[in-house]
Amino acid sequence: MKAVRTSILVRLTLWNASVLACLLVAFAWAGWLTLEQVLRQRAATVVRESARVVAGSILAERRAAAARGEVETVRGEHEQAVLRELRAGDLDIFITDEAEQLMAARQPELGEAIERRADSERESAAVVLPRAVRDLMTAVRAQRDAGALSDSSVVIREITIESGPARAALLRVEPEPGDEGEPALLIAALRPEQDDLQLLRQVRTTIFLAIPLALLLSIIAGFLLARRSLAPLDAIVTRTATITAASLDDRLPVVNPHDELGRLAQIINDLLGRVGEAFRRQRQFVADASHELRTPIAIIRGEADVTLRRAERTAQEYREALGVIHGESIRLSRIVDDLFLLTRVDAAAHTARGDALRRDAVDVSELVGDAVRSVRTIADTQGVAVRTVSVFDVVPPRVQGDAQLLRRLLINLLDNALKHSPPGGTITVHLAGEPGAVALTVRDEGPGIPANQRDRVFERFVHGVHDPDRAVPATESSGAGAGLGLAIAQAIAHAHGGNITLLDVMPGATFKVSLPLISSAGDHS
């Protein structure tokens, strides 16, 4: 059992770790993708807005220069002035004409070259653009020429420059009316992604370190929690293992009756109670059966011993001794048969509602008539009348069961009534209907059953609850003298899904048997 408990503990821990690992990986992956998307969107927004700001500033600078009457002496002078004043952080900005000749740039090397050229007032000379920027401009111009892009749209692309990946925005700026001689411009704003990639690498490293650590801590915590939760179960197993047939009165401690383990302990305690009661009844049954069997066996042995000790006996004496032995052997055989019948009926009553029994449609009226005919001869000998009364409105009233066992039930009730009916008395068998059932009562006019004995009337091996001094011949199958007749009747009724009760009707004793009708007749009862 220890291995089973450990296996459950390990399985709980592994399930907890597996679920947590899946959740952590899912959340980490979702967080990683979300962060990457946010960084990409932020970079795209920054370069797009920066390109638009530069474009607006250049147009404003041109208007201001025109208002002051200034003439651009060096090509790209106004554009470089705008970039010089621009606060754009880590952005690289390139401004070219439509021929992709660089006019101004915000980048340390190119910016210094443009400024030196402006200071020396040399004519416009081509300064080489980064290849990736030139390729981007060429590709976008081809798309615009093909009509795939409008002239005013901002194009966002991811390119690779010498320092690594970068997010680029490309914007075309047309000269305003009145700006004669001013060329159309291409503005490229680049934002290197090294910082974003470094952040993603740091986050990835953190995830790779945090997930195993969190998983390890979860496994440890889950193992300890599961072991603590299963500790009461281990205590229940250990305590239950110490309970034997001699200690069925012991009970498991119930710490919390409202949780699963508490309910399990309560169920086991209830089971122990039922098993203990079954053991008690079994011991009592064995003791009572031994007592009942001992009497006829002792009589048979005594008669045999007396007969064998005497050397000379008359034929009449032998005949009398053999008669006693024969009578006691018949009684012994009936007791054994009754015990076997009780075992059979009890087994049927506790296995799937009597699957061990025959399940035939039995006409109760015919069953009553047959049972009454069986006891009428003995009843006439005793001077007792047996009459039947039927007020059942279903013809025929039928139940499902074993006809032989149901007949035995009625015979036992009639035999019990015959034993305790005085000469000149009447036994009444009453057949009536109940909702979904047939009710059969057997009433005698005997002394009745005292109140202090009514609770034990259906117990096995209980003798003389009516009148212990009365000795009346019994029917062949009643099991008279063993105290099993009413117990057998009750067991048969229970095996057929019914019940038998002792009614509080005086004088005499009245037993009522209720059996479920076959469903087709139940609606008419």
Buried (B, 14 or more C-beta within 10 A) or exposed (E): EEEEBEEEBEEBBEEBBEEBBEEBEEEBEEEBEEBBEEBBEEBBBBBBEBBBBBBEBBBEBBEEBBEEEEEBEBBBBBBBBBBEEBEBEEBBBBBBBEEBBBBBBBBEEBBEBBBEBBEEEEEEEEBEBBEBBBEBBEEBBEEBEEEEBEEEBBBBBEBEBEEEBBBBBBBBBBBEEEBEEBBEBBBBBBBBBEEBBEBBEEBEEEBEEEBEEBBEEBBEEBBEEBBEBBEBBBBBBEBBEEBEEEEBEBBBEBEEEEEEBBEBBBEBBEEBEEEBEEEEEEEEBEEBBEEBBEBBBEBBEBBBEEBEEEEEBEEEEEEBBEEBBEEBBEBBEBBBBBBEBBEBBEBBBEEEEBEBBEEEEBBBBBBBBBBBEBBBEBBEEBEBBBEBEBEBEBEEBBBBBBBEBBBBBBBBBBBBBBBBBBEEBBBBBBBBBBEEBBBBBBBBBBBBBEEEBBEEBBBBBBEEBBBEEEEBEBBEBBBBBBBBBBBBBBBBBBBBBBEBBBEEEEEBBBBBBBBBBBEEBBEEB
